[in-house]
Amino acid sequence: MSTTTVITVDGMTCGHCVNAVQTEVGKLDGVTDVSVDLSSGQVTIVTDTAPDAGALREAVEEAGYEVRI
């Protein structure tokens, strides 16, 4: 059973930003799909296991952005 998680990321301004976040989050174990809405900053992540919030945050920070709390 898959799980969908939506987070909001601050600082993305262009397509390159979107690609960076998709790439880093997509590398995480269990992630099967990542979609990013640039205008709202929302990132929708589909996983086949429960997502690790810390790992998600680290992946977004690795891409150079921050998760809005």
Buried (B, 14 or more C-beta within 10 A) or exposed (E): EEEEBEBEBEEBEEEEBBEBBBEBBEEBEBBEEBEBBBEEBBBEBBBEEEBBEEBBBBBBEBBEBEBEE
